[in-house]
């Protein structure tokens, strides 16, 4: 059985889902960056995990997978020592 109108069930358009996902990731980054002096070595990805859970719930697993990939790179670059470095340690 094929359902013909399954595309019309989507609550959010592509643009709204992209903008909302970006907003959640940006909010997680800003909160984590503001708390960096207080929780420096701990929990570099916890705020991003919560943001990805909200994205998955609201926009679906595809947007959450993309947000997970982006947040892994951003979290590693900004919040894992040595900061602002993507090269392996020697």
PDB file of N, CA, C and O in Angstrom:
ATOM      1  N   UNK A   1       0.846  -1.173   0.000  1.00  0.00           N
ATOM      2  CA  UNK A   1       0.000   0.000   0.000  1.00  0.00           C
ATOM      3  C   UNK A   1       0.890   1.235   0.000  1.00  0.00           C
ATOM      4  O   UNK A   1       1.783   1.357   0.839  1.00  0.00           O
ATOM      5  N   UNK A   2       0.657   2.134  -0.919  1.00  0.00           N
ATOM      6  CA  UNK A   2       1.416   3.373  -0.996  1.00  0.00           C
ATOM      7  C   UNK A   2       0.532   4.527  -0.569  1.00  0.00           C
ATOM      8  O   UNK A   2      -0.607   4.657  -1.016  1.00  0.00           O
ATOM      9  N   UNK A   3       1.056   5.334   0.273  1.00  0.00           N
ATOM     10  CA  UNK A   3       0.315   6.508   0.724  1.00  0.00           C
ATOM     11  C   UNK A   3       0.740   7.675  -0.155  1.00  0.00           C
ATOM     12  O   UNK A   3       1.919   8.028  -0.191  1.00  0.00           O
ATOM     13  N   UNK A   4      -0.184   8.260  -0.844  1.00  0.00           N
ATOM     14  CA  UNK A   4       0.126   9.281  -1.838  1.00  0.00           C
ATOM     15  C   UNK A   4       0.360  10.658  -1.219  1.00  0.00           C
ATOM     16  O   UNK A   4       1.143  11.440  -1.756  1.00  0.00           O
ATOM     17  N   UNK A   5      -0.283  10.966  -0.131  1.00  0.00           N
ATOM     18  CA  UNK A   5      -0.218  12.315   0.414  1.00  0.00           C
ATOM     19  C   UNK A   5       0.663  12.431   1.654  1.00  0.00           C
ATOM     20  O   UNK A   5       0.420  13.293   2.498  1.00  0.00           O
ATOM     21  N   UNK A   6       1.677  11.583   1.781  1.00  0.00           N
ATOM     22  CA  UNK A   6       2.505  11.610   2.988  1.00  0.00           C
ATOM     23  C   UNK A   6       3.336  12.886   3.093  1.00  0.00           C
ATOM     24  O   UNK A   6       3.680  13.295   4.202  1.00  0.00           O
ATOM     25  N   UNK A   7       3.667  13.524   1.976  1.00  0.00           N
ATOM     26  CA  UNK A   7       4.437  14.771   2.027  1.00  0.00           C
ATOM     27  C   UNK A   7       3.638  15.895   2.674  1.00  0.00           C
ATOM     28  O   UNK A   7       4.227  16.803   3.262  1.00  0.00           O
ATOM     29  N   UNK A   8       2.328  15.856   2.581  1.00  0.00           N
ATOM     30  CA  UNK A   8       1.525  16.928   3.161  1.00  0.00           C
ATOM     31  C   UNK A   8       1.365  16.791   4.670  1.00  0.00           C
ATOM     32  O   UNK A   8       0.779  17.672   5.299  1.00  0.00           O
ATOM     33  N   UNK A   9       1.862  15.726   5.262  1.00  0.00           N
ATOM     34  CA  UNK A   9       1.780  15.549   6.701  1.00  0.00           C
ATOM     35  C   UNK A   9       2.867  16.299   7.444  1.00  0.00           C
ATOM     36  O   UNK A   9       2.760  16.488   8.655  1.00  0.00           O
ATOM     37  N   UNK A  10       3.894  16.723   6.763  1.00  0.00           N
ATOM     38  CA  UNK A  10       5.020  17.396   7.391  1.00  0.00           C
ATOM     39  C   UNK A  10       4.564  18.746   7.928  1.00  0.00           C
ATOM     40  O   UNK A  10       3.943  19.534   7.215  1.00  0.00           O
ATOM     41  N   UNK A  11       4.884  19.003   9.206  1.00  0.00           N
ATOM     42  CA  UNK A  11       4.452  20.247   9.837  1.00  0.00           C
ATOM     43  C   UNK A  11       5.300  21.434   9.417  1.00  0.00           C
ATOM     44  O   UNK A  11       4.801  22.557   9.352  1.00  0.00           O
ATOM     45  N   UNK A  12       6.574  21.203   9.131  1.00  0.00           N
ATOM     46  CA  UNK A  12       7.496  22.289   8.866  1.00  0.00           C
ATOM     47  C   UNK A  12       8.046  22.182   7.450  1.00  0.00           C
ATOM     48  O   UNK A  12       8.309  21.088   6.952  1.00  0.00           O
ATOM     49  N   UNK A  13       8.213  23.322   6.818  1.00  0.00           N
ATOM     50  CA  UNK A  13       8.835  23.332   5.503  1.00  0.00           C
ATOM     51  C   UNK A  13      10.338  23.153   5.651  1.00  0.00           C
ATOM     52  O   UNK A  13      10.869  23.172   6.762  1.00  0.00           O
ATOM     53  N   UNK A  14      11.011  22.982   4.538  1.00  0.00           N
ATOM     54  CA  UNK A  14      12.460  22.801   4.552  1.00  0.00           C
ATOM     55  C   UNK A  14      13.151  24.016   5.167  1.00  0.00           C
ATOM     56  O   UNK A  14      14.061  23.866   5.982  1.00  0.00           O
ATOM     57  N   UNK A  15      12.727  25.198   4.786  1.00  0.00           N
ATOM     58  CA  UNK A  15      13.334  26.421   5.312  1.00  0.00           C
ATOM     59  C   UNK A  15      13.112  26.595   6.797  1.00  0.00           C
ATOM     60  O   UNK A  15      14.026  26.983   7.525  1.00  0.00           O
ATOM     61  N   UNK A  16      11.904  26.312   7.252  1.00  0.00           N
ATOM     62  CA  UNK A  16      11.614  26.430   8.691  1.00  0.00           C
ATOM     63  C   UNK A  16      12.408  25.415   9.512  1.00  0.00           C
ATOM     64  O   UNK A  16      12.888  25.729  10.601  1.00  0.00           O
ATOM     65  N   UNK A  17      12.542  24.196   8.984  1.00  0.00           N
ATOM     66  CA  UNK A  17      13.303  23.173   9.696  1.00  0.00           C
ATOM     67  C   UNK A  17      14.785  23.536   9.743  1.00  0.00           C
ATOM     68  O   UNK A  17      15.438  23.339  10.768  1.00  0.00           O
ATOM     69  N   UNK A  18      15.319  24.063   8.647  1.00  0.00           N
ATOM     70  CA  UNK A  18      16.733  24.460   8.626  1.00  0.00           C
ATOM     71  C   UNK A  18      16.979  25.623   9.573  1.00  0.00           C
ATOM     72  O   UNK A  18      17.957  25.621  10.321  1.00  0.00           O
ATOM     73  N   UNK A  19      16.107  26.605   9.544  1.00  0.00           N
ATOM     74  CA  UNK A  19      16.260  27.767  10.423  1.00  0.00           C
ATOM     75  C   UNK A  19      16.097  27.385  11.895  1.00  0.00           C
ATOM     76  O   UNK A  19      16.851  27.855  12.746  1.00  0.00           O
ATOM     77  N   UNK A  20      15.128  26.543  12.190  1.00  0.00           N
ATOM     78  CA  UNK A  20      14.929  26.094  13.564  1.00  0.00           C
ATOM     79  C   UNK A  20      16.091  25.259  14.077  1.00  0.00           C
ATOM     80  O   UNK A  20      16.503  25.415  15.226  1.00  0.00           O
ATOM     81  N   UNK A  21      16.623  24.378  13.242  1.00  0.00           N
ATOM     82  CA  UNK A  21      17.774  23.566  13.639  1.00  0.00           C
ATOM     83  C   UNK A  21      18.991  24.443  13.898  1.00  0.00           C
ATOM     84  O   UNK A  21      19.708  24.248  14.880  1.00  0.00           O
ATOM     85  N   UNK A  22      19.220  25.406  13.016  1.00  0.00           N
ATOM     86  CA  UNK A  22      20.330  26.330  13.204  1.00  0.00           C
ATOM     87  C   UNK A  22      20.159  27.133  14.490  1.00  0.00           C
ATOM     88  O   UNK A  22      21.129  27.368  15.211  1.00  0.00           O
ATOM     89  N   UNK A  23      18.933  27.551  14.778  1.00  0.00           N
ATOM     90  CA  UNK A  23      18.667  28.328  15.987  1.00  0.00           C
ATOM     91  C   UNK A  23      18.945  27.503  17.247  1.00  0.00           C
ATOM     92  O   UNK A  23      19.511  28.024  18.208  1.00  0.00           O
ATOM     93  N   UNK A  24      18.558  26.237  17.254  1.00  0.00           N
ATOM     94  CA  UNK A  24      18.826  25.376  18.416  1.00  0.00           C
ATOM     95  C   UNK A  24      20.325  25.185  18.612  1.00  0.00           C
ATOM     96  O   UNK A  24      20.816  25.259  19.738  1.00  0.00           O
ATOM     97  N   UNK A  25      21.055  24.940  17.528  1.00  0.00           N
ATOM     98  CA  UNK A  25      22.497  24.762  17.651  1.00  0.00           C
ATOM     99  C   UNK A  25      23.189  26.048  18.088  1.00  0.00           C
ATOM    100  O   UNK A  25      24.121  26.016  18.891  1.00  0.00           O
ATOM    101  N   UNK A  26      22.738  27.160  17.565  1.00  0.00           N
ATOM    102  CA  UNK A  26      23.317  28.438  17.956  1.00  0.00           C
ATOM    103  C   UNK A  26      23.052  28.736  19.435  1.00  0.00           C
ATOM    104  O   UNK A  26      23.931  29.232  20.140  1.00  0.00           O
ATOM    105  N   UNK A  27      21.857  28.435  19.890  1.00  0.00           N
ATOM    106  CA  UNK A  27      21.512  28.653  21.290  1.00  0.00           C
ATOM    107  C   UNK A  27      22.375  27.749  22.192  1.00  0.00           C
ATOM    108  O   UNK A  27      22.862  28.197  23.230  1.00  0.00           O
ATOM    109  N   UNK A  28      22.559  26.491  21.799  1.00  0.00           N
ATOM    110  CA  UNK A  28      23.395  25.589  22.587  1.00  0.00           C
ATOM    111  C   UNK A  28      24.837  26.086  22.629  1.00  0.00           C
ATOM    112  O   UNK A  28      25.490  26.027  23.671  1.00  0.00           O
ATOM    113  N   UNK A  29      25.333  26.576  21.489  1.00  0.00           N
ATOM    114  CA  UNK A  29      26.698  27.095  21.444  1.00  0.00           C
ATOM    115  C   UNK A  29      26.857  28.327  22.334  1.00  0.00           C
ATOM    116  O   UNK A  29      27.835  28.434  23.074  1.00  0.00           O
ATOM    117  N   UNK A  30      25.911  29.249  22.267  1.00  0.00           N
ATOM    118  CA  UNK A  30      26.002  30.485  23.053  1.00  0.00           C
ATOM    119  C   UNK A  30      25.961  30.186  24.555  1.00  0.00           C
ATOM    120  O   UNK A  30      26.726  30.767  25.325  1.00  0.00           O
ATOM    121  N   UNK A  31      25.085  29.294  24.965  1.00  0.00           N
ATOM    122  CA  UNK A  31      24.995  28.946  26.389  1.00  0.00           C
ATOM    123  C   UNK A  31      26.281  28.274  26.861  1.00  0.00           C
ATOM    124  O   UNK A  31      26.810  28.599  27.925  1.00  0.00           O
ATOM    125  N   UNK A  32      26.777  27.333  26.057  1.00  0.00           N
ATOM    126  CA  UNK A  32      28.010  26.629  26.440  1.00  0.00           C
ATOM    127  C   UNK A  32      29.210  27.571  26.443  1.00  0.00           C
ATOM    128  O   UNK A  32      30.074  27.469  27.314  1.00  0.00           O
ATOM    129  N   UNK A  33      29.268  28.478  25.487  1.00  0.00           N
ATOM    130  CA  UNK A  33      30.370  29.440  25.421  1.00  0.00           C
ATOM    131  C   UNK A  33      30.330  30.406  26.601  1.00  0.00           C
ATOM    132  O   UNK A  33      31.372  30.799  27.125  1.00  0.00           O
ATOM    133  N   UNK A  34      29.124  30.787  27.015  1.00  0.00           N
ATOM    134  CA  UNK A  34      28.992  31.676  28.168  1.00  0.00           C
ATOM    135  C   UNK A  34      29.395  30.983  29.462  1.00  0.00           C
ATOM    136  O   UNK A  34      29.908  31.631  30.374  1.00  0.00           O
ATOM    137  N   UNK A  35      29.172  29.688  29.553  1.00  0.00           N
ATOM    138  CA  UNK A  35      29.520  28.934  30.756  1.00  0.00           C
ATOM    139  C   UNK A  35      30.922  28.339  30.706  1.00  0.00           C
ATOM    140  O   UNK A  35      31.322  27.637  31.635  1.00  0.00           O
ATOM    141  N   UNK A  36      31.664  28.600  29.658  1.00  0.00           N
ATOM    142  CA  UNK A  36      33.001  28.033  29.496  1.00  0.00           C
ATOM    143  C   UNK A  36      33.927  28.278  30.688  1.00  0.00           C
ATOM    144  O   UNK A  36      34.608  27.342  31.109  1.00  0.00           O
ATOM    145  N   UNK A  37      33.990  29.483  31.252  1.00  0.00           N
ATOM    146  CA  UNK A  37      34.896  29.666  32.409  1.00  0.00           C
ATOM    147  C   UNK A  37      34.495  28.835  33.627  1.00  0.00           C
ATOM    148  O   UNK A  37      35.351  28.489  34.441  1.00  0.00           O
ATOM    149  N   UNK A  38      33.242  28.518  33.762  1.00  0.00           N
ATOM    150  CA  UNK A  38      32.780  27.780  34.944  1.00  0.00           C
ATOM    151  C   UNK A  38      32.912  26.270  34.800  1.00  0.00           C
ATOM    152  O   UNK A  38      33.259  25.582  35.761  1.00  0.00           O
ATOM    153  N   UNK A  39      32.639  25.750  33.609  1.00  0.00           N
ATOM    154  CA  UNK A  39      32.639  24.298  33.404  1.00  0.00           C
ATOM    155  C   UNK A  39      33.637  23.901  32.324  1.00  0.00           C
ATOM    156  O   UNK A  39      33.349  23.038  31.495  1.00  0.00           O
ATOM    157  N   UNK A  40      34.779  24.513  32.332  1.00  0.00           N
ATOM    158  CA  UNK A  40      35.754  24.380  31.249  1.00  0.00           C
ATOM    159  C   UNK A  40      36.048  22.940  30.822  1.00  0.00           C
ATOM    160  O   UNK A  40      35.807  22.613  29.660  1.00  0.00           O
ATOM    161  N   UNK A  41      36.552  22.065  31.689  1.00  0.00           N
ATOM    162  CA  UNK A  41      36.917  20.745  31.154  1.00  0.00           C
ATOM    163  C   UNK A  41      35.755  19.752  31.088  1.00  0.00           C
ATOM    164  O   UNK A  41      35.898  18.670  30.519  1.00  0.00           O
ATOM    165  N   UNK A  42      34.622  20.108  31.657  1.00  0.00           N
ATOM    166  CA  UNK A  42      33.536  19.151  31.762  1.00  0.00           C
ATOM    167  C   UNK A  42      32.450  19.425  30.726  1.00  0.00           C
ATOM    168  O   UNK A  42      32.204  20.574  30.358  1.00  0.00           O
ATOM    169  N   UNK A  43      31.836  18.407  30.284  1.00  0.00           N
ATOM    170  CA  UNK A  43      30.617  18.475  29.473  1.00  0.00           C
ATOM    171  C   UNK A  43      30.742  19.335  28.223  1.00  0.00           C
ATOM    172  O   UNK A  43      29.977  20.286  28.061  1.00  0.00           O
ATOM    173  N   UNK A  44      31.691  19.025  27.328  1.00  0.00           N
ATOM    174  CA  UNK A  44      31.799  19.859  26.130  1.00  0.00           C
ATOM    175  C   UNK A  44      30.639  19.675  25.159  1.00  0.00           C
ATOM    176  O   UNK A  44      30.393  20.547  24.325  1.00  0.00           O
ATOM    177  N   UNK A  45      29.919  18.551  25.251  1.00  0.00           N
ATOM    178  CA  UNK A  45      28.871  18.261  24.272  1.00  0.00           C
ATOM    179  C   UNK A  45      27.462  18.180  24.853  1.00  0.00           C
ATOM    180  O   UNK A  45      26.515  17.963  24.097  1.00  0.00           O
ATOM    181  N   UNK A  46      27.287  18.342  26.146  1.00  0.00           N
ATOM    182  CA  UNK A  46      25.969  18.122  26.746  1.00  0.00           C
ATOM    183  C   UNK A  46      24.901  19.079  26.219  1.00  0.00           C
ATOM    184  O   UNK A  46      23.769  18.659  25.981  1.00  0.00           O
ATOM    185  N   UNK A  47      25.231  20.330  26.035  1.00  0.00           N
ATOM    186  CA  UNK A  47      24.242  21.275  25.513  1.00  0.00           C
ATOM    187  C   UNK A  47      23.889  20.956  24.063  1.00  0.00           C
ATOM    188  O   UNK A  47      22.748  21.139  23.639  1.00  0.00           O
ATOM    189  N   UNK A  48      24.869  20.482  23.312  1.00  0.00           N
ATOM    190  CA  UNK A  48      24.603  20.089  21.930  1.00  0.00           C
ATOM    191  C   UNK A  48      23.738  18.834  21.862  1.00  0.00           C
ATOM    192  O   UNK A  48      22.914  18.694  20.958  1.00  0.00           O
ATOM    193  N   UNK A  49      23.922  17.928  22.809  1.00  0.00           N
ATOM    194  CA  UNK A  49      23.088  16.720  22.847  1.00  0.00           C
ATOM    195  C   UNK A  49      21.627  17.085  23.084  1.00  0.00           C
ATOM    196  O   UNK A  49      20.731  16.559  22.424  1.00  0.00           O
ATOM    197  N   UNK A  50      21.399  17.979  24.021  1.00  0.00           N
ATOM    198  CA  UNK A  50      20.028  18.422  24.303  1.00  0.00           C
ATOM    199  C   UNK A  50      19.426  19.118  23.080  1.00  0.00           C
ATOM    200  O   UNK A  50      18.258  18.908  22.752  1.00  0.00           O
ATOM    201  N   UNK A  51      20.226  19.943  22.410  1.00  0.00           N
ATOM    202  CA  UNK A  51      19.742  20.623  21.208  1.00  0.00           C
ATOM    203  C   UNK A  51      19.399  19.616  20.115  1.00  0.00           C
ATOM    204  O   UNK A  51      18.395  19.774  19.422  1.00  0.00           O
ATOM    205  N   UNK A  52      20.219  18.592  19.955  1.00  0.00           N
ATOM    206  CA  UNK A  52      19.947  17.568  18.932  1.00  0.00           C
ATOM    207  C   UNK A  52      18.701  16.759  19.273  1.00  0.00           C
ATOM    208  O   UNK A  52      17.979  16.338  18.369  1.00  0.00           O
ATOM    209  N   UNK A  53      18.436  16.537  20.548  1.00  0.00           N
ATOM    210  CA  UNK A  53      17.205  15.845  20.936  1.00  0.00           C
ATOM    211  C   UNK A  53      15.970  16.677  20.596  1.00  0.00           C
ATOM    212  O   UNK A  53      14.979  16.139  20.102  1.00  0.00           O
ATOM    213  N   UNK A  54      16.021  17.981  20.855  1.00  0.00           N
ATOM    214  CA  UNK A  54      14.916  18.852  20.477  1.00  0.00           C
ATOM    215  C   UNK A  54      14.731  18.885  18.962  1.00  0.00           C
ATOM    216  O   UNK A  54      13.604  18.865  18.468  1.00  0.00           O
ATOM    217  N   UNK A  55      15.833  18.936  18.234  1.00  0.00           N
ATOM    218  CA  UNK A  55      15.757  18.956  16.765  1.00  0.00           C
ATOM    219  C   UNK A  55      15.143  17.661  16.254  1.00  0.00           C
ATOM    220  O   UNK A  55      14.314  17.688  15.345  1.00  0.00           O
ATOM    221  N   UNK A  56      15.538  16.534  16.824  1.00  0.00           N
ATOM    222  CA  UNK A  56      14.972  15.252  16.404  1.00  0.00           C
ATOM    223  C   UNK A  56      13.479  15.190  16.684  1.00  0.00           C
ATOM    224  O   UNK A  56      12.708  14.689  15.866  1.00  0.00           O
ATOM    225  N   UNK A  57      13.081  15.692  17.824  1.00  0.00           N
ATOM    226  CA  UNK A  57      11.660  15.665  18.176  1.00  0.00           C
ATOM    227  C   UNK A  57      10.831  16.570  17.272  1.00  0.00           C
ATOM    228  O   UNK A  57       9.738  16.197  16.848  1.00  0.00           O
ATOM    229  N   UNK A  58      11.349  17.756  16.978  1.00  0.00           N
ATOM    230  CA  UNK A  58      10.564  18.719  16.204  1.00  0.00           C
ATOM    231  C   UNK A  58      10.671  18.530  14.692  1.00  0.00           C
ATOM    232  O   UNK A  58       9.675  18.657  13.980  1.00  0.00           O
ATOM    233  N   UNK A  59      11.883  18.225  14.194  1.00  0.00           N
ATOM    234  CA  UNK A  59      12.111  18.259  12.752  1.00  0.00           C
ATOM    235  C   UNK A  59      12.474  16.918  12.132  1.00  0.00           C
ATOM    236  O   UNK A  59      12.518  16.806  10.907  1.00  0.00           O
ATOM    237  N   UNK A  60      12.731  15.911  12.934  1.00  0.00           N
ATOM    238  CA  UNK A  60      13.016  14.588  12.388  1.00  0.00           C
ATOM    239  C   UNK A  60      14.469  14.175  12.545  1.00  0.00           C
ATOM    240  O   UNK A  60      15.336  14.975  12.896  1.00  0.00           O
ATOM    241  N   UNK A  61      14.706  12.890  12.272  1.00  0.00           N
ATOM    242  CA  UNK A  61      16.024  12.329  12.511  1.00  0.00           C
ATOM    243  C   UNK A  61      17.066  12.817  11.510  1.00  0.00           C
ATOM    244  O   UNK A  61      18.251  12.852  11.841  1.00  0.00           O
ATOM    245  N   UNK A  62      16.668  13.191  10.308  1.00  0.00           N
ATOM    246  CA  UNK A  62      17.647  13.656   9.327  1.00  0.00           C
ATOM    247  C   UNK A  62      18.285  14.973   9.758  1.00  0.00           C
ATOM    248  O   UNK A  62      19.498  15.149   9.653  1.00  0.00           O
ATOM    249  N   UNK A  63      17.465  15.887  10.240  1.00  0.00           N
ATOM    250  CA  UNK A  63      17.992  17.156  10.732  1.00  0.00           C
ATOM    251  C   UNK A  63      18.813  16.934  11.980  1.00  0.00           C
ATOM    252  O   UNK A  63      19.818  17.616  12.184  1.00  0.00           O
ATOM    253  N   UNK A  64      18.411  15.993  12.825  1.00  0.00           N
ATOM    254  CA  UNK A  64      19.169  15.711  14.043  1.00  0.00           C
ATOM    255  C   UNK A  64      20.516  15.077  13.715  1.00  0.00           C
ATOM    256  O   UNK A  64      21.506  15.354  14.392  1.00  0.00           O
ATOM    257  N   UNK A  65      20.568  14.239  12.697  1.00  0.00           N
ATOM    258  CA  UNK A  65      21.836  13.644  12.298  1.00  0.00           C
ATOM    259  C   UNK A  65      22.786  14.707  11.766  1.00  0.00           C
ATOM    260  O   UNK A  65      23.973  14.698  12.092  1.00  0.00           O
ATOM    261  N   UNK A  66      22.281  15.606  10.964  1.00  0.00           N
ATOM    262  CA  UNK A  66      23.100  16.710  10.470  1.00  0.00           C
ATOM    263  C   UNK A  66      23.572  17.600  11.628  1.00  0.00           C
ATOM    264  O   UNK A  66      24.728  18.020  11.664  1.00  0.00           O
ATOM    265  N   UNK A  67      22.681  17.877  12.555  1.00  0.00           N
ATOM    266  CA  UNK A  67      23.040  18.699  13.720  1.00  0.00           C
ATOM    267  C   UNK A  67      24.073  17.986  14.588  1.00  0.00           C
ATOM    268  O   UNK A  67      24.938  18.641  15.170  1.00  0.00           O
ATOM    269  N   UNK A  68      24.003  16.674  14.687  1.00  0.00           N
ATOM    270  CA  UNK A  68      24.984  15.915  15.455  1.00  0.00           C
ATOM    271  C   UNK A  68      26.367  16.019  14.830  1.00  0.00           C
ATOM    272  O   UNK A  68      27.359  16.205  15.536  1.00  0.00           O
ATOM    273  N   UNK A  69      26.435  15.900  13.523  1.00  0.00           N
ATOM    274  CA  UNK A  69      27.715  16.024  12.829  1.00  0.00           C
ATOM    275  C   UNK A  69      28.311  17.425  12.994  1.00  0.00           C
ATOM    276  O   UNK A  69      29.509  17.577  13.233  1.00  0.00           O
ATOM    277  N   UNK A  70      27.468  18.431  12.864  1.00  0.00           N
ATOM    278  CA  UNK A  70      27.933  19.818  13.018  1.00  0.00           C
ATOM    279  C   UNK A  70      28.363  20.083  14.458  1.00  0.00           C
ATOM    280  O   UNK A  70      29.412  20.684  14.692  1.00  0.00           O
ATOM    281  N   UNK A  71      27.563  19.641  15.419  1.00  0.00           N
ATOM    282  CA  UNK A  71      27.891  19.919  16.818  1.00  0.00           C
ATOM    283  C   UNK A  71      29.132  19.159  17.275  1.00  0.00           C
ATOM    284  O   UNK A  71      29.841  19.639  18.159  1.00  0.00           O
ATOM    285  N   UNK A  72      29.418  17.989  16.702  1.00  0.00           N
ATOM    286  CA  UNK A  72      30.645  17.283  17.055  1.00  0.00           C
ATOM    287  C   UNK A  72      31.867  18.082  16.621  1.00  0.00           C
ATOM    288  O   UNK A  72      32.855  18.158  17.351  1.00  0.00           O
ATOM    289  N   UNK A  73      31.800  18.672  15.445  1.00  0.00           N
ATOM    290  CA  UNK A  73      32.928  19.481  14.971  1.00  0.00           C
ATOM    291  C   UNK A  73      33.065  20.781  15.765  1.00  0.00           C
ATOM    292  O   UNK A  73      34.164  21.156  16.174  1.00  0.00           O
ATOM    293  N   UNK A  74      31.953  21.454  15.974  1.00  0.00           N
ATOM    294  CA  UNK A  74      31.992  22.728  16.700  1.00  0.00           C
ATOM    295  C   UNK A  74      32.414  22.502  18.151  1.00  0.00           C
ATOM    296  O   UNK A  74      33.232  23.255  18.679  1.00  0.00           O
ATOM    297  N   UNK A  75      31.871  21.485  18.795  1.00  0.00           N
ATOM    298  CA  UNK A  75      32.235  21.200  20.176  1.00  0.00           C
ATOM    299  C   UNK A  75      33.697  20.812  20.330  1.00  0.00           C
ATOM    300  O   UNK A  75      34.351  21.222  21.288  1.00  0.00           O
ATOM    301  N   UNK A  76      34.212  20.025  19.394  1.00  0.00           N
ATOM    302  CA  UNK A  76      35.621  19.643  19.447  1.00  0.00           C
ATOM    303  C   UNK A  76      36.531  20.840  19.232  1.00  0.00           C
ATOM    304  O   UNK A  76      37.572  20.954  19.880  1.00  0.00           O
ATOM    305  N   UNK A  77      36.152  21.721  18.340  1.00  0.00           N
ATOM    306  CA  UNK A  77      36.994  22.865  18.014  1.00  0.00           C
ATOM    307  C   UNK A  77      37.037  23.894  19.144  1.00  0.00           C
ATOM    308  O   UNK A  77      38.101  24.429  19.457  1.00  0.00           O
ATOM    309  N   UNK A  78      35.897  24.170  19.748  1.00  0.00           N
ATOM    310  CA  UNK A  78      35.830  25.258  20.723  1.00  0.00           C
ATOM    311  C   UNK A  78      35.955  24.812  22.179  1.00  0.00           C
ATOM    312  O   UNK A  78      36.412  25.601  23.006  1.00  0.00           O
ATOM    313  N   UNK A  79      35.573  23.591  22.525  1.00  0.00           N
ATOM    314  CA  UNK A  79      35.439  23.241  23.932  1.00  0.00           C
ATOM    315  C   UNK A  79      36.279  22.064  24.399  1.00  0.00           C
ATOM    316  O   UNK A  79      36.182  21.677  25.563  1.00  0.00           O
ATOM    317  N   UNK A  80      37.099  21.480  23.533  1.00  0.00           N
ATOM    318  CA  UNK A  80      37.989  20.391  23.924  1.00  0.00           C
ATOM    319  C   UNK A  80      39.418  20.920  23.860  1.00  0.00           C
ATOM    320  O   UNK A  80      39.831  21.509  22.861  1.00  0.00           O
ATOM    321  N   UNK A  81      40.169  20.700  24.945  1.00  0.00           N
ATOM    322  CA  UNK A  81      41.545  21.201  25.021  1.00  0.00           C
ATOM    323  C   UNK A  81      42.442  20.391  24.091  1.00  0.00           C
ATOM    324  O   UNK A  81      42.317  19.167  24.114  1.00  0.00           O
ATOM    325  N   UNK A  82      43.301  20.931  23.305  1.00  0.00           N
ATOM    326  CA  UNK A  82      43.663  22.315  23.054  1.00  0.00           C
ATOM    327  C   UNK A  82      42.608  23.002  22.206  1.00  0.00           C
ATOM    328  O   UNK A  82      42.155  22.465  21.195  1.00  0.00           O
ATOM    329  N   UNK A  83      42.231  24.175  22.623  1.00  0.00           N
ATOM    330  CA  UNK A  83      41.143  24.912  21.983  1.00  0.00           C
ATOM    331  C   UNK A  83      41.570  25.445  20.626  1.00  0.00           C
ATOM    332  O   UNK A  83      42.744  25.732  20.394  1.00  0.00           O
ATOM    333  N   UNK A  84      40.592  25.572  19.730  1.00  0.00           N
ATOM    334  CA  UNK A  84      40.778  26.115  18.384  1.00  0.00           C
ATOM    335  C   UNK A  84      41.815  25.321  17.587  1.00  0.00           C
ATOM    336  O   UNK A  84      42.624  25.906  16.867  1.00  0.00           O
ATOM    337  N   UNK A  85      41.791  24.005  17.712  1.00  0.00           N
ATOM    338  CA  UNK A  85      42.736  23.158  16.994  1.00  0.00           C
ATOM    339  C   UNK A  85      42.035  21.862  16.604  1.00  0.00           C
ATOM    340  O   UNK A  85      41.438  21.195  17.449  1.00  0.00           O
ATOM    341  N   UNK A  86      42.107  21.508  15.331  1.00  0.00           N
ATOM    342  CA  UNK A  86      41.511  20.257  14.863  1.00  0.00           C
ATOM    343  C   UNK A  86      42.549  19.190  14.532  1.00  0.00           C
ATOM    344  O   UNK A  86      42.190  18.095  14.100  1.00  0.00           O
ATOM    345  N   UNK A  87      43.812  19.490  14.725  1.00  0.00           N
ATOM    346  CA  UNK A  87      44.885  18.533  14.442  1.00  0.00           C
ATOM    347  C   UNK A  87      45.056  17.574  15.632  1.00  0.00           C
ATOM    348  O   UNK A  87      44.736  17.927  16.767  1.00  0.00           O
ATOM    349  N   UNK A  88      45.556  16.374  15.368  1.00  0.00           N
ATOM    350  CA  UNK A  88      45.820  15.460  16.488  1.00  0.00           C
ATOM    351  C   UNK A  88      46.996  15.955  17.327  1.00  0.00           C
ATOM    352  O   UNK A  88      47.870  16.675  16.844  1.00  0.00           O
ATOM    353  N   UNK A  89      46.992  15.554  18.578  1.00  0.00           N
ATOM    354  CA  UNK A  89      48.080  15.946  19.484  1.00  0.00           C
ATOM    355  C   UNK A  89      49.336  15.153  19.158  1.00  0.00           C
ATOM    356  O   UNK A  89      49.260  14.008  18.711  1.00  0.00           O
ATOM    357  N   UNK A  90      50.500  15.773  19.385  1.00  0.00           N
ATOM    358  CA  UNK A  90      51.782  15.079  19.146  1.00  0.00           C
ATOM    359  C   UNK A  90      52.438  14.738  20.433  1.00  0.00           C
ATOM    360  O   UNK A  90      53.521  14.154  20.437  1.00  0.00           O
TER     361      UNK A  90
END
